[in-house]
Amino acid sequence: MAKTENQLLAEALSEVRSNSIDNIVHSKNIKAKQQALLVKQGYLKRIIKGWYLFDGDLSTQKAGESALWYESIWSFIGQYLACRFDDNYWLSSEASLDIHTNNNSMPAQIVVFVNGGTEDIVRLPDNMGLVITRSKAKPEGLVEFRGVKVFSLEKALVNSTPTSFRNNPASMQVALKSANFEKIVEALLVSKNAASAGRLIGAYNVLGMREESKKLETIITGLFGKIKITDPFVVQPVILGNERKEAPSARRIRIMWQEMRQDIINSFDGYEPEFDFFSRPLEQTLGMINELYVHDAYHSLSIEGYIVTLELIEKVSNGSWSPDTIEKDNDAKNALAARGYYDAFNSVKETLASAYGKEGINYLIDVGITQWYTSLFKPCVTSGLVSEIDFAGFRKGPIYIRKSRHVPPASEQLMDCMTALKECISEEDSFVVKAILGHLFFGYIHPFFDGNGRTARFLMNFLFILGGYKWVVIKQETKGLYLDALESASVGKNIIPFVEFIIDTINNDKL
């Protein structure tokens, strides 16, 4: 008996799944007919010639549009480079530092050195590229990290140029705080790079790491004589008083908060609070918010992707997985999400009532976020559309944002990141800074498996209301501008487009 179309599709999915590595498939490992079928059905999305992303999100057609692409990109780079150059490649010092310091912004270009081979520029999805450059010799101090050959953190610091300090001061600060001092000394002694030693001594001193600065100066001058010590930071870095051991992503949030806050204050000059939350009757404030509910709920946003699992293959085989069934599942989720949004909106009002009763902001944010998120998804959990395991606490694995080069922190860093965010909000004096950066960094962290955008907007508006500003509704028709502004802040480290977007939204609501 001839196999049905669903059986052929399920067989192809099963075969390719067993031959994929981290969602990446090389065409040499796929039978031609299966490749053609899976490309046609949307499960294989072309990365470059001969390489595919194996992805169950049928709502997207291109690899760069898939949230799964950024989960798989480093694995692809490692597999592709190893296939083409075997063991004779390594990422540049700058790219190595990005990986070691958990830089959450994927660069537009990644520089790769090869020992032998041909120089080339490989165009990747979403306007990214690999710049392949020849090198006469393969250096020492290489390690494998996230499936890619890179310099060790200490070797990358020693190899870093003045440009690294000028363009990526936050990364350099995180790297110096995280690196092993003895290994930096060892790498400098091997390289005999006096200029680099001078920059590192100066950088340690600027960052308040006086012991490291003096020890390194003593060792280097004792062995190599007098050297020129320079301050490599063109813009003075933010000095963190908090010396606790925490994840690099959490340190990055603290640094970016301090770097961005003054631009927000300057932009909001002349926008005074419209009321005093604590002196105005609570009923009046809640009444104002109630009038916005339908308008606000309408403009809610949700993003979702699918990984090809054994369960999905089984559904394909028995005919219960197709674009039609996906659409029906989404219709059911949308209906339950509407109920969840209503419950979460009311939960925000309850948190405001607690604030009116003089409850501390640290407690309000910590408990409030949990209550709002719980309210958002409780209907979906009750109906069985969302797993109780996914629903409980922070996400348990990676998450990626479709069409964004920002990669949220790994799940094991979430506790540190959320602690950093709550402390930044609590210690901040300006409520417009609390609100705008609260939204930005909640989305930057993406602590939950879904609903992060909605929760971020709840957090922003909760803080705006506390500060005496009206609830801001981000409209669906401005979604592109909104996401572009968030991308500029999280990837480009430029908060001004997002601030201007919020101000324009406030002004248009007054018309």
N, C-alpha and C positions, 0 to 999 in steps of 0.2 A: 504494500500500500504506500502510495506517495505521501510524503510528509506535508503537513499543512504549512501555510505561510507562517503561522505563529510558532510552530515547532522549529522551522528553519531559523526563524529569528532568535528563538530561545537558545537553540544550539550554537548559533554564531555568538551570541552574548556570552554564553558559558565558556566557549573556546577562547574568546578574546580576553575575557576576565582572567582566565588562568595564565594568559601570556602577557598581561599588562603589569607594569610596576608603578605603583603610586599613580594610577589612572593614565599612565603614558604607554602608548603602543607604537612600536616600529612596524612599518609595513612588511618587513621581511618575516615577521612573526604572525602574519595574518594571511589566510587563504584568500585569493583574489575575489572569489564570489562572496565570501563572508564580508570582506572589506567593502565591496560595492553595496551590499545590502545594508550594512550598518551606517555607512555614509548617507545613503538615501533616507534611512529612517531617522537620522539625526543623532545616533549614539556615538558616532565617531566624528569629531570636529577637527579639521586640519589645523595643525600648528605651523609646520613648514613642510616642504615636500618630503614625503615618506614618514612623517611623524604625526600622530593623532592624539587628541585628548579623548579618553573613554569616559563618556558623561551621559547620565540618564536624564538630564534636564532638557526635555524636548521643546521647551518654550524658547530656547535660544538656538541659533544656527551657527554662530561663530565661536571659536574657542575663547577669544578675548571678551565675549559677552557673558561667559559662564563664570559663576562664582567659584567653580571648581578649579579654574585655570590657576588662580593664585595659590591654591593649596598644593598644586602640582608643579609649579614653575621651576623650583630649584631642582626637583627630581628630574624634570625634563632636561634642564641645562647640564646636570651631571651625566645623565645617560647619553645625551647627544654628543657632548665633548669627549667622553670616554670612547664612544663608538667611532668618532672621527679621528681623535688624536691619541687614543689609548691612555697611557699614564703621563703623557708629556704636555699637560696643560695646567694652568692655575689662574685663579682670579687675581686681579690687581689688588694692591694694598687697600685702596679705597673701598672696593667691593668686599674685601675680606673684613674690614672694619664694620661695614654695614651689617654683615651677617653676625659677627661676634657681639655687636652691641644691640642686636634686635631692632635695627632701624626699620620702622614699620612702613616706610615709604619705598616702594620698589622704584629704582632709578630708571630713567628712560633708556639709558645705555649702560651696559655692563661690560667692562674691559676685561678681556681674557688674553693671557700670554701663552704662547705655544713654543715648544722647543722643536723647530722644524715646522713643516706644514706651510700653508698658504695664508697670507693675510686676507681678511674677508670681513664683511659686515653682514650678519645674518638678521634679517627682519623677522621680528616676533609679533604675535598678536598685540593689539592695543597700543600700537606705535612704540613698542619697545624694540631693542636691538642688542645683539652681541657684537662687540667690536673686537675682532681677533687680530692680535699683533704678534709678530715673530720676536723671539728672544734667543740670543746666542747660547745661553746656558740655563739649565734648570736650577733654581735656587734651593738652598736648604731652608728648613723651618716651615715646610708645608705640612698641612694636616687635612684630613677629610672631615667636613662639617656639613651636615644636612645634605649629604650625598655629593658634595662638590669639593674639589681641591682648592684650598685657600691657604694664605699665610696664617700662622698662629697669631693670636691677638697681640702678643708682645712684638713679634717680628713685623707685623703690619704697622704698629705704632712707630717702630724704629725706621721703617721705610717711608713713613708718611711725609708728605711735602708741605710747604707753607700753604699751598692751596687747600689742603685738607682742613687746616685750622681756620682758614678764612671762610670756607664754604660750609663746613660741618662742625661748628664749635660744640654743639650738643653731643654729637657722636664722639668727638675727641675727649670731652669731659667724662662721658660715661665710660669710655675705653680706659682712660687713665685711672679712674676710680675702681675699675674692675680687674685691671691687669696685675700680674704677679711681678712685683718690683725686681726680684732677683733675676727673673727671666728677661726683663727689659735690659738689665745690666749685662747679662750674658750675651744678648743679641747685639748690643752696642759694642761690646768688646770684640765680637767676631767681625762685625761690619766696619769698625773703626770710623764710623760716620760722625765726625766732630760737629758738623752743622746740625744734624739730628739731635745729638746729645744736648747741644745748646738750646734747641727749641724745647726739648722735653724738660730740661731743668727749669727754664723760664715758665713753661706751662704749669708744672707742679707748683711753682711759687705763686703764680696768679690764682690758682685754684685753692690756695690755702693749705696745700700739702707740703708744709715747710720741711718736715723731716725727710721726705723723699727727695725734695729739691736739694737739700744740703748734702745728703748722703751721696746722691748721684754726682753732684759737683765734686765732692771730695774724691770719689773713685776715679772719675774721668780725668780730672786735672792731675791726680797723682800718677796716673799711668801715661797720659798723653800730653801733659803740660797744659798751659793756659788755653782756654777756648772762649769763643764769643757766645755769651748767654743772651738770648733774645726772648721777648714776649711774642709768641707766634699768633696770638689772638688779635685780629684787627678790631673786632667789636668785643668789648669786655664781656666775658661769659657770666651767666648767673651763678653765684656762689651759693650752694645749698648748705644751710647750717645743719641739716639732718644728716648725720653720718651713719645711720643704721644700715645694716646690710639688707638690701632689697633688690628686686628684679630690675634689670636695665631699663625696661619699659616704664616702670614706675618712676625712676629717676628722670627719664626723658619727659614724662608728663609734668613733673615739678619744674623742670627747666623751661619747658615751653610755656607753661602758665605764666611764669615771671617775665618771659620775653614778650608775651602777647598782651598782657594786661593794660599797659599804658596806652597802646594804640586804641583799645576799646574805650578807655576813659576819655581820651582826646576826641574820639569820634562822637561820643555821646555828650560832649560839652554843649550845654544849652537845652538838653532834654531832661528837665527836672521831673521827679516823681509827680504823679497826678493826684495822689492821695497818701495818707498815712495809714498803713494797714492796721496798726495796733490801736489807733484812736478812732477809726471809722467803724460803725456798727458792722459786725461780721455778716449779718443778713444782707446788708447792702452789697458787700463784696461778692458773696456767693450768688446773689441775684444777678449781678453783672456777668458772672461766669456762666450761669445757667442759660442766659440769652444766647451765648455763643455755642452751646453744645452741638446742635444739629450741623451748623456751619463747620465747626472744628472736626467733628467725627467724620464728615463727608470726605475730608482731605487726608485721611489716614493712609499710610503707606506700608506695604509689606513686600519682602523679597524672599525668595525660596529657591533652592537648587536640589538636584537629586543625584546621588551616587548610585552606580549600578551595583546592586547587592544580589545575593542569592535569592532573597525574597522577591525582588523585582523580576528576576529571570523566571521564577516560578509563576508570577502573575502574567508575564508575557506568554508563557507556554500555555496557560489555560485560558488566555484571551481576556484577562481582567485588567490589563494595563495597556493603555493606548491614549492618544491625545484626547479622545472623548472621555475616557474615565478620569484622566487628570483634570479635565475641565469640570466634571461633576464633583470630584473631590474638592476642588478649589471653591466651587459654588457653596458646598456645605461648610467649608472652613470660613468663607467670607460671611456667611450668615451668623455663625457662632462668634466670629471675630467682632461683628457689630455689637452683639450682646456683651462681649468681653470689654469692648471699648467703653460702653455705657457704664459698666461696673467700675472700670478703672478711673473714668472721669469722676465718678462719685467718690471714689477712694481718695483722689487728689483733694477734693473738697474736705473730706474728713481730716486729712493731714493738715490742711490749712486751719481747720478748727482747732486742732491740737497746738498749732503754732500760735494761734490767738490766745490760747491758754498758757503761753510762755514756755512751752516745751523747748528744750535746746535743739539747735539746728543740726548738730551732729546726729542726734537720735532721730530727728525727723527725716533726714535724708536717708539714713541707713534703713530704718524701718519702712519709710514711705516708698522707696524704690521697690522693696520686696512686696509690699502690699499692692502697688500699682501693677507690677508685672504679674503677680498672682491673679489679680482680677482680670487682666487681659486674656489669660489663657485657661482659666478654670473651666469655662464652658467647653473648650476643645478637649480638655482632659476628661471631663465628665462624660462626653460623648464618645470617647475612645479615639478621636482623630489625632490627638497628641499624646505621646507616651508620658506616663508619670515620671519615668526616669529622666527624660529630657526636661521635664517641667521643674524638677527639684534642683534648686540652687543654680550656680553658674554653669555655663556650658562645660561639657566634659572633653571637648576636642577642639580642633581648629574651626574657624568660621571665616568666610571670605565675602567681600562686598562686590557685587556684580559691577563691572565697568569702572572699578576703582583700583589704583595702584597702591592704596593703603592696605596693609595686611595687619589685622588686629593682633594683639599680643597672644602668645600661646596660653593655653588654659592653665598651666601651672604658674603663670605670672599674674593671674586675675586678682587674687587676694591682695597682693602688693599694690597693683594698679588701682583697685577700688579704694583701698586705704589712702593712697596718695591723693586721689580725686576728692574724697570726703574731707581730708585735712586741708586741701587747697581751698575748697569752698568755705569751710568753717573759718579759716584764718583770713580770708579775703574781706576787705572792708566794703568794696563797691558791689552793690547788688546787680548792676548791669554786667559786671565782670563775672560774678558768680553765675548768672543766668546763661550768658553766651558761652563761656568756657565750660560750664557744667554740661551744656548740650554737646559742645564739640567733643569733649574728652569722654563723655559717656559713649558716644558713637565711636570714638577712636578705640576705646577698650572693647566695645561690643561684648559685654559679659554674658549675655543670654543667647540661647540658640535661635531665637526669633524675637521680634517685637522691640528691638533696640532703638529703632528710630522713633517709634511712638513713645517709649519710655523716656528717651532723651528730650523730646518736646514737652512731655509732662514735667520733667525736672526743670527745664528752662522756664516754663510758665509758672510753676510753683514758686521759683525764686524771683521772677519778675513781680508776681503779686505781692510777695513779702516785702519787696523793695518799693512798692507803691506804683508799679507800672502795670498797664493793662495786659491781659492775655493776648499773645500773638498767635494768629492762625496762619500757618504756612500753607499756601494754596496750591492745589494740584497743578494749576496752569503755570506756576512758577517753579515746578519741581526741578526742571533742568538747571535753572539758575541757582536754586538751593543746593543741589548736589554738587554743582561745579564749585560753588563757594566753599562748601565743606571740603572738597578735594584740595582746593588751594590752601586751606588751613592745615589739613592733616598731612598732605604730601608736600606742598610748597612752603609750609611753615609761615604762610601769609594770612593773618586773620582778618585783614581789612575788607576783602570782598564779602566775607560772611557778615561782618558788622554792618557794612553798607546795605547788604541784602535785608537784614533785620530792620534797619532804620527805614528803608524804602517800604517794607511791608507795614510798619507802624504808620508811616505817613499816608500810604494809600488807604489804610483802614479809616483814616480821619476824613478822607474826601467824601 
